Amino acid sequence: GERGEVAERLLAADGLTAHASSFDRRHVLQGVAQAAAAGAHLNQVTGTADRVLADPQAVELKEASMLGDTRYSTADLLAVEQRLLAGADRRLHDRVAVADRRALEAALARRPSLSGEQLRMVTALTTSGAGVQTVVGVAGAGKTFALDAAREAWEASGQRVIGAALAARA
């Protein structure tokens, strides 16, 4: 029925987790209300939202939101996350993309304004040899500037570098 279709849409990859990896009941209520093109009574919206959250595809997460609300994700998204983590773990000791020490030192020397944290990040990225590494930092922390030093060190070491970012500006 329609309620099943709403749950299916909200719990699909392009639904509640299209732009965020988790959601809470408020997001579900909003999605249900938006799906009710002809309008709906509050009891219908809350009932449908409860059914969405009871769906096997909706998985309750251990950590609450910053507001203390129960957070959820989807079984499909969690399975993708597990595959990515397992793949990263398998590639931990690949010994790939290791920059020449002199190339790294030269790239760092050309950027004297790099902070200690940025220097450690670039050094770890270019010397660990791990097949998959992540860089996490708040906006404005200088990730893009620091990654330029890593790019230079890798290219000077004969590595081919292809950049990609989730944020359009980066």
N, C-alpha and C positions, 0 to 999 in steps of 0.2 A: 504494500500500500504506500500511500504518500509519506507516512512517517518513516518507513523503511528507506524510501528514496532519499529523504532528508538526511538520515543517518549515513547512508552510503555516500552522499555528496560531501557532507561535512568531514567524514573520516577518510576520504580519498586523498591522494597525494596533492591535489590542487585545492583542497579544502582548508580545514583549520591549520594544517601544518605546511601550507604553501609558503609562508614567509616566516614561520617560527617553528621550532622543534617541539614546543609544548603549548598547551592551552589550559584554561580553567573553565569552570561552569559558566562564567560570564561570557566568555567567547562563544560557548555553545548556545547560550540563550540568544545572543546577538545573531548568530548564524541561523538559528531556527526562525527568529522573527523576520529576518531578511528573506528567508525562503517562503514565507507566507505572503505571497503577492497580493492576495485578496484580504489580508489582515487575519488576525487570529485572536482569540480570547487568551488572556494571561494564563489561565489554567491549561489551555492547549499547548502554549509555548513551553511552559515549565514541564508539562508531562512529556512532551516530545524531547526536550533537553535531557530529562532524566533517562529516557529510553536510549538516547544517543550515548550517554555516559555509561549505560549498562551494557552496551554492545561489546562483544568480545574484541572488536578492533580497537576500542578505547582502553588504554592501559594506564592505570593509576601509577604515578611516579612516587618515589619515596620522599623526595624533597619538595616541600611546599613552596609556593610562590613567595615573593618578597612581602606580599600582603597577608601571608599565612593561609592562602587558599590551596586546596588540593590541586595539583597539576596532573595533566594527562598528556600522553602522546599516543601514537597509533602503533599497533603491532607491526605494520609494514615498515614504518620509519625506524623503529627500534631494531628490526631485522637488518635493515640497511646499515645502521650504525654498527651493529655487531660484525657484519661482514667487513666494513671498513677498518674497524679496530683489529680484527683478526689478520687482515692483509697487512696493516702497518706493523703488527707484531712479527709477522713472518719476515718482513723486510728489515728488521732492526739491525742485523749484522751484515747487510749486503755490501758494505764498503764501496758505496757509489758516491759520486760528486764530492770527492775529497779534494780540496784546493791545495795547491802548492803553498807551503808555509811562507815563502818570500812574496808570493802574489798576494796572500792574505795580509801580510804585514804592510805591503805597499798600499793596498786598498784602504786599510785602516789609517795609515799615516796621512793619506790625502783627505781624511775626514776627522780633523782634530776635535770637532765639536761633538763627536759621538760620546754618549754617556757610558758609564761603566756597564750598565745593563745592556745597552745596545752593543757594546764591544763583546760582551759575553754571548749575546744572541748570535751575532755574526760568526764568531769563532766556533760556537757549537754547531751552527748550520753547516759551515764549510769544512769542518774537521771530523764530525762524528761518523760519517759514512752511512748513516741510517737511510734506508730507502724512502721513508716517510717521516717528515718532521712537521710540527705545527708551531706557529707563532701566534700568540694571543696578546693583545694589548688594547688599551682604550684608545679611542679616536684621539689623534694628536700626539700619541706617544712617540712618534718617529719611526714606526715600523717600515714605511716605504723608503725613507732616507737610509735606514740601516740596511735594508734589503738591497739597496743599490750597491753598497760596499760588498755584500756577498756576491751579487751578480758580477761585479768587476773582478773579484778574486777568482770566481769560477771560470769566467771567460779567459782571464790571463793564464789559467791553468789548462786551457784547451777544452773546457766543458761547454757544451751548447746549453744556453739558458732560454727557457720559454716562461714568461711570467703570466700569471693568471690571478684574478682577485674577485671576490664576491662583490665588493663595493665598487661601483662604477668609477668613482673618482680615483681609487687606488690603481 
